[in-house]
């Protein structure tokens, strides 16, 4: 169940900023890095190569994020970084300009004009510490779609209170890439 977005994620060194084809990106990802689910054992701050493609029957993509987790003083910490956003909305300070892509509340149709069908980017962790164990995983957000509550209202005439959500932003995520200190 759920969306069927495709996601690829690598950590390594020497990735290009852009690739002319998916095959070139995958070849480079395996040649110069480790894939999602793997262990990054390098001593330099890794580059993270991220790629996602929309669900063939779903809305376009909004953004790709990397979630970093680590322990600090016995407490689990995390950070979410926007790596690439549709429509070149990623700002120099790392923020993302909001996208206006509402669904049609009368039909449940999602916005098919905004967003991008495919996103790719490279990010380097500016706070990477080779002595700190960490994990990184990718989270992909698509544009909003109707939630089941909206379809209940449209198809069966069910009435929900105004505070019940009628749309949802579906996500896909990758297996983490680990950095363990030996």
N, C-alpha and C positions, 0 to 999 in steps of 0.2 A: 504494500500500500504506500501511498505517498508519491511525491514527485520522483522522476527518474532523470535527474540532472547527472551529467558525467563530470567527474572531478579527477584531476591528476595533481600530484604534489611531490616535489623533490627538494632535497637539501644538498648543497655542494658548493663548488667554486667554478667561476668562469662561464656562467650562463650568459647568453646574449640577452639584450633588452627586449628584442622581438624575434619572432621566427616566422618564416614564410609558409611553413606548413606544420600540421600536427605531427607528422612523422619526423620532421627535423627536430622538433621540440622534444619528443619522446626519446629519440636517439641520443640527443645531447644530455637529457636528464639522466639516463642510465649510464652514459659514458663519464659524466662529470659529477655525479651525485648519487645519493641513495633515495629510493622511492618511499612513499608513505608506508608506515609500518616498520621502517628500518631504523638503524642507529647511526647517527652522525658522529664520526670519531675524529674529525679534523680538529686542528688547533687554532684555525682562523675562524672569525665570525662567518657562519655559513650564509650563502645566498639561498633564498627560498624561491623556487620556480613554481608558480601556481597557474592552473588552467581549469576552466569550467565551460560546459556547454549546456544550454537549456534543455529541459524536457521537450521532446518533439511536439507534444500536444499542450504544453503549458506556456505560461507567459515568459517574456524575456528575463534576463538576469539584471539584478540591481547592482550587486557588488560581491567581491571576494574579500574575506577577512582571514587573518591568521590569529589564532588564539594561542598565547604562550602561557605556560604554567611552570612554576618553580617553587621550591621551599625556601623560605627566608626566616631564620630564627624559629624554626619548627612550625611555621605557619604556611599553608599553601596559598600562594599568590597567583593572580592571573592578570593578563593584559590582553585586550582585543585591539588589533590594528587593522584598519581598512587599507588594503593593499592595492586594489584596483576597483574603479567604479565605472558603471556605464556612462556613456556620454561625456567622458573626460571630466567628471564632477569631483574627482579627488583633488583637494587643495594642497598647497605647499606645506601647510601646517598639519596635514594628516586628516583633517576633517573632510566630510563629504557633503556637498550641497544637496539638500533634499530633492527628491524627484516627485513630481506630481503625476501619478499614474493611478487614478482612482478606478475602482471597478464600477460597472453599471449596476446600481442597486435594484433596478427594475427588471433586469434580465440575468444578472450574475456574471455577465461577460467581463473578462479581464481586459486591461488596456494592452493592445497588441502593437501600439505605435512607439512606446517608450522602452528604455532599457536596451540591452544588447543580447544577441543570441549566444555570443561566445565572449569570454573575457580571459586575458592572460596578463601576468605581471611577474616581476622579480622584486623581492624585498630582502634587505639585510637588516638584522636586528642590531640597532645602535647600542643596545645595552648588554650585548652578549658577553658572557664571562666564561672562559674555558674551564674554570674551577667550579662552576655552578651547574648542577644537574637541572635539566629542563625538558619540557616536551612542547611540541608545536603541532597544531592541527589546523586544517583549513575549514572554514565555514562559508558556504555560498548562499546568498539570499536572492530569491527571485522576487519579481514584482507581486503585489497583492493579488489574491484570488478570493472568491467567495468561500466563506466558511459554511459548514453543514447547516448552521442555524439560518443563514440566508436562504439556502435551498429549501429548507423546511417551510419557511415563510412563503417563498415563491410557488412551490409545488403543492403544498398541503394547506396553506393558509394559516399555519401555526403563528401565533403572536407571542413574541418574546419581549421582556422588558427592554427599555431603551439602552440600558447599560450592558446588555449582552452583545458581545462582538459579532459582527457579521462578515468580517474579512479576516484573512490570515496571511502572513508572509511565510511561505514554506522555505525550508532550508535543506541543504545537503552538507555533509561533512566527510572529511577524509580520516583515515587512520592516522595517528600521530607519528611524528618523527621524534625520536628520543635523542637526547645528549646525556650520556652517563659519564661520570668521572671515574676513571679506573685507578 
